[in-house]
Amino acid sequence: MAAIIVATDGSPPADRAVRWAADEAVLRGLPLQIVHVIDEAPYDVLGSPDARITDRATATAEALLAEAHKLALDRHPGLAATTEIARGSVPVALRERAATAAALVLGHRGRGGFASLLLGSIGLRVAGHARGPVIVVRGEPGPVRGEVVLGIDPDTADDAALAYAFEAAALRDARLRVLHAFQLSEGPVTPAGYYEDMAQIEEARRHQIDDLLTPYRERHGDVAVVTDMVRDHPVQALTTASRQADLLVVNARGRSLLRDMLLGSVSHGVLHHAHCPVAVLGRYA
């Protein structure tokens, strides 16, 4: 059975990720696996590692995992939770585990290997390459909002993100807000013509989105769906919507000047600014 896997380094954001992952595991009826990765790169530079150093790293990892395990079980006493010490490159180790996980959960920043998450050092490399959902737990704990937001571009929409968003909403008995934000550069046309074109484009995209949603609506007839068309930059629109959401779902890659990067510009942007956990999905080779 696939597990919810959460990475920890003992930092407060990692603790929030552990709590979120424990909640998600209970919600989905899945086991929880808590992993700490010992980055061996510094030891490789030194050649043969000093056994005392590796012993201390292992002892530290065991203590961190014991604390995280206790945190999860204090929250959900009946939860099936295990721990694991992984070694090697942090992003590689996490991507390997994400390939078989129901989801991989990360804190939005931390210490050590996770300290540069917002700058793209670890978490963004994991989200850009992982073969399954990667959830970055952003925002502070708050009341349940009862809403899941799916950011969508009808020209690059991905089945994985659609399926995940509908399932997440169904499990939470939450409303699904499907949000498409777009901007058009003003060309050499009259203001009246410009706005007429905008309305036509908006209507065409709404039909595209409705067609994409139809099979998922049929599978999840109990999920209330609201479609929003917003004339704004996608990152700004999704960040605003995230204030009232329990979860924000986006594609790993999208259509932009940065489409060949590891992570699309929109998903990269919301990982910097969202006010709730962000699930990153997409097409993986």
C-alpha positions as CSV (number, residue, x, y, z in Angstrom):
1,M,0.0,0.0,0.0
2,A,1.3,3.4,-1.0
3,A,2.1,5.7,1.9
4,I,2.0,9.4,2.6
5,I,5.7,10.3,2.9
6,V,6.8,13.4,4.8
7,A,10.4,14.7,5.0
8,T,11.6,16.2,8.3
9,D,14.7,18.1,9.5
10,G,13.3,19.0,12.9
11,S,12.5,22.6,12.0
12,P,9.1,24.2,12.8
13,P,7.9,24.2,9.2
14,A,8.9,20.5,9.0
15,D,6.8,19.9,12.1
16,R,3.8,21.5,10.5
17,A,4.4,19.3,7.4
18,V,4.4,16.2,9.7
19,R,1.1,17.2,11.2
20,W,-0.4,18.0,7.8
21,A,0.9,14.6,6.5
22,A,-0.6,12.8,9.5
23,D,-4.0,14.4,8.9
24,E,-3.8,13.5,5.2
25,A,-2.8,9.9,5.9
26,V,-5.8,9.5,8.2
27,L,-8.1,11.2,5.7
28,R,-7.0,8.8,2.9
29,G,-6.7,5.7,5.2
30,L,-3.0,5.3,4.4
31,P,0.1,4.7,6.5
32,L,2.5,7.5,7.1
33,Q,6.3,7.3,6.5
34,I,8.6,9.9,8.0
35,V,12.0,10.2,6.4
36,H,15.1,12.2,7.2
37,V,17.8,12.4,4.6
38,I,21.5,12.5,5.7
39,D,23.3,14.5,3.0
40,E,26.5,12.7,2.4
41,A,28.0,15.2,0.1
42,P,30.1,17.0,2.8
43,Y,31.6,13.6,3.7
44,D,32.4,12.7,0.1
45,V,34.5,15.8,-0.1
46,L,36.6,14.6,2.8
47,G,37.0,11.2,1.2
48,S,36.5,8.4,3.6
49,P,34.2,9.7,6.3
50,D,35.1,9.7,10.0
51,A,33.0,7.0,11.7
52,R,32.4,9.4,14.6
53,I,30.9,12.0,12.3
54,T,28.6,9.5,10.6
55,D,27.6,8.1,14.0
56,R,26.7,11.6,15.2
57,A,24.7,12.2,12.0
58,T,22.8,8.9,12.5
59,A,22.1,9.7,16.1
60,T,20.8,13.1,15.2
61,A,18.6,11.6,12.5
62,E,17.2,9.0,14.9
63,A,16.3,11.7,17.5
64,L,14.6,13.9,14.8
65,L,12.6,11.0,13.6
66,A,11.6,10.0,17.1
67,E,10.3,13.5,17.7
68,A,8.4,13.6,14.4
69,H,6.9,10.1,15.1
70,K,5.7,11.2,18.5
71,L,4.2,14.4,16.9
72,A,2.3,12.3,14.4
73,L,1.0,9.8,17.0
74,D,0.1,12.5,19.5
75,R,-2.1,13.9,16.8
76,H,-3.5,10.6,15.6
77,P,-2.9,7.8,18.2
78,G,-4.1,5.0,15.9
79,L,-2.0,6.0,12.9
80,A,0.3,3.5,11.3
81,A,3.5,5.5,11.1
82,T,7.1,4.4,10.4
83,T,10.4,6.2,10.1
84,E,13.3,5.9,7.8
85,I,16.9,7.3,7.5
86,A,17.9,7.9,3.9
87,R,21.4,8.8,2.8
88,G,22.8,10.6,-0.2
89,S,21.6,13.6,-2.3
90,V,18.5,15.1,-0.6
91,P,16.5,15.9,-3.8
92,V,17.4,12.5,-5.4
93,A,16.4,10.6,-2.2
94,L,13.1,12.4,-2.0
95,R,12.3,12.0,-5.7
96,E,13.0,8.3,-5.4
97,R,10.5,8.0,-2.6
98,A,7.9,10.2,-4.3
99,A,7.9,7.8,-7.2
100,T,6.1,5.2,-5.1
101,A,4.3,7.4,-2.6
102,A,0.7,8.5,-2.5
103,A,2.1,11.9,-1.9
104,L,5.4,13.5,-0.7
105,V,5.0,16.3,1.8
106,L,7.6,19.0,2.6
107,G,7.8,22.0,4.8
108,H,8.1,25.3,3.1
109,R,11.5,25.9,4.5
110,G,13.8,24.5,7.2
111,R,17.4,24.1,8.3
112,G,20.2,22.4,6.6
113,G,19.3,20.8,3.3
114,F,15.8,22.4,3.3
115,A,16.9,25.9,4.2
116,S,16.9,27.2,0.6
117,L,13.5,25.7,-0.4
118,L,12.0,29.0,-1.4
119,L,15.1,29.8,-3.5
120,G,14.7,26.5,-5.4
121,S,17.6,24.5,-3.9
122,I,15.8,21.4,-2.7
123,G,12.0,21.6,-2.7
124,L,11.6,23.2,-6.1
125,R,14.0,20.5,-7.6
126,V,11.9,17.8,-6.0
127,A,8.6,19.3,-7.2
128,G,10.0,19.8,-10.7
129,H,11.0,16.1,-11.1
130,A,8.9,13.9,-8.8
131,R,6.7,11.2,-10.3
132,G,3.8,11.9,-7.9
133,P,2.1,14.7,-6.0
134,V,4.4,16.9,-4.0
135,I,2.7,19.0,-1.3
136,V,4.6,22.0,0.1
137,V,2.9,23.0,3.4
138,R,2.7,26.7,3.4
139,G,0.7,29.1,5.6
140,E,-0.1,29.0,9.3
141,P,-2.6,26.5,10.8
142,G,-6.1,28.0,10.8
143,P,-9.8,27.1,10.6
144,V,-10.9,24.7,7.9
145,R,-12.2,26.8,4.9
146,G,-14.0,24.0,3.1
147,E,-12.5,24.9,-0.3
148,V,-9.9,23.4,-2.6
149,V,-8.5,25.6,-5.4
150,L,-7.3,24.2,-8.7
151,G,-5.3,26.5,-10.9
152,I,-6.0,25.6,-14.6
153,D,-4.9,26.6,-18.1
154,P,-7.2,24.9,-20.5
155,D,-4.4,24.7,-23.1
156,T,-2.0,22.8,-20.8
157,A,-4.4,21.2,-18.3
158,D,-3.1,17.9,-16.9
159,D,-5.3,14.9,-16.0
160,A,-3.2,14.3,-12.8
161,A,-3.9,17.7,-11.4
162,L,-7.6,17.5,-12.3
163,A,-8.0,14.1,-10.7
164,Y,-6.1,15.0,-7.6
165,A,-8.1,18.2,-7.1
166,F,-11.5,16.5,-7.4
167,E,-10.4,13.7,-5.1
168,A,-9.0,16.1,-2.5
169,A,-12.2,18.1,-2.6
170,A,-14.3,14.9,-2.3
171,L,-12.3,13.6,0.7
172,R,-12.6,16.9,2.5
173,D,-16.3,17.4,1.6
174,A,-15.1,20.7,0.3
175,R,-16.1,22.9,-2.7
176,L,-13.7,22.9,-5.6
177,R,-12.9,26.3,-7.1
178,V,-11.4,26.0,-10.6
179,L,-9.6,29.2,-11.3
180,H,-8.3,30.3,-14.7
181,A,-6.4,33.6,-14.7
182,F,-5.1,35.2,-17.8
183,Q,-3.7,38.5,-19.1
184,L,-3.6,39.8,-22.7
185,S,-1.3,42.5,-23.9
186,E,-3.1,45.4,-25.5
187,G,-2.4,45.6,-29.2
188,P,-3.0,48.3,-31.7
189,V,-6.8,48.1,-31.5
190,T,-9.5,50.4,-30.1
191,P,-10.4,50.0,-26.5
192,A,-13.9,48.8,-27.5
193,G,-12.4,46.2,-29.8
194,Y,-9.9,45.1,-27.1
195,Y,-12.6,44.4,-24.5
196,E,-14.8,42.7,-27.0
197,D,-11.9,40.4,-27.9
198,M,-11.3,39.8,-24.2
199,A,-14.9,38.7,-23.6
200,Q,-14.8,36.3,-26.6
201,I,-11.6,34.8,-25.4
202,E,-12.9,34.4,-21.9
203,E,-16.1,32.7,-23.2
204,A,-14.0,30.3,-25.4
205,R,-11.8,29.4,-22.5
206,R,-14.8,28.8,-20.2
207,H,-16.1,26.3,-22.7
208,Q,-12.7,24.6,-22.9
209,I,-12.6,24.3,-19.1
210,D,-16.2,23.0,-18.9
211,D,-15.3,20.3,-21.4
212,L,-12.2,19.3,-19.3
213,L,-14.3,19.2,-16.1
214,T,-17.2,17.2,-17.5
215,P,-15.8,13.6,-16.9
216,Y,-14.6,14.5,-13.4
217,R,-17.9,16.1,-12.5
218,E,-19.6,12.8,-13.5
219,R,-17.2,10.8,-11.4
220,H,-17.5,13.1,-8.4
221,G,-21.1,14.2,-8.5
222,D,-21.1,15.1,-4.8
223,V,-18.4,17.8,-5.3
224,A,-19.7,21.3,-5.7
225,V,-17.6,23.0,-8.4
226,V,-17.3,26.8,-9.0
227,T,-15.4,28.1,-12.1
228,D,-13.7,31.5,-11.9
229,M,-12.3,33.4,-14.8
230,V,-10.0,36.2,-13.5
231,R,-8.2,38.8,-15.6
232,D,-5.0,38.9,-13.6
233,H,-1.6,37.4,-13.4
234,P,-2.0,33.7,-12.5
235,V,0.4,33.9,-9.6
236,Q,-1.4,36.9,-8.1
237,A,-4.9,35.4,-8.6
238,L,-3.9,32.0,-7.2
239,T,-2.1,33.6,-4.2
240,T,-5.2,35.6,-3.4
241,A,-7.5,32.6,-3.7
242,S,-5.2,30.6,-1.5
243,R,-6.1,32.8,1.5
244,Q,-9.5,31.2,1.6
245,A,-8.4,27.6,0.7
246,D,-7.4,24.5,2.5
247,L,-5.3,23.3,-0.5
248,L,-4.1,24.8,-3.8
249,V,-3.5,22.4,-6.7
250,V,-1.3,23.4,-9.7
251,N,0.6,21.7,-12.5
252,A,4.3,21.3,-12.3
253,R,4.8,22.7,-15.7
254,G,2.8,25.2,-17.7
255,R,2.9,27.4,-20.9
256,S,5.3,30.2,-20.3
257,L,8.7,31.6,-21.3
258,L,10.0,29.3,-18.5
259,R,8.3,26.1,-19.7
260,D,11.6,24.3,-20.2
261,M,12.7,24.9,-16.6
262,L,12.3,22.2,-13.9
263,L,9.2,23.9,-12.6
264,G,6.8,26.2,-14.4
265,S,6.8,29.9,-13.6
266,V,3.2,29.8,-12.1
267,S,3.8,26.8,-9.8
268,H,7.2,28.3,-8.8
269,G,5.5,31.6,-8.0
270,V,2.7,30.1,-5.8
271,L,5.3,28.1,-3.9
272,H,6.8,31.4,-2.9
273,H,3.6,33.2,-2.0
274,A,0.6,30.9,-1.3
275,H,-1.1,31.1,2.0
276,C,-2.1,27.4,2.2
277,P,-0.5,24.0,1.3
278,V,0.3,23.7,-2.4
279,A,0.0,20.3,-4.3
280,V,2.2,20.3,-7.4
281,L,1.4,17.8,-10.1
282,G,2.1,17.4,-13.7
283,R,3.3,15.2,-16.6
284,Y,6.3,13.1,-15.6
285,A,8.4,11.1,-17.9
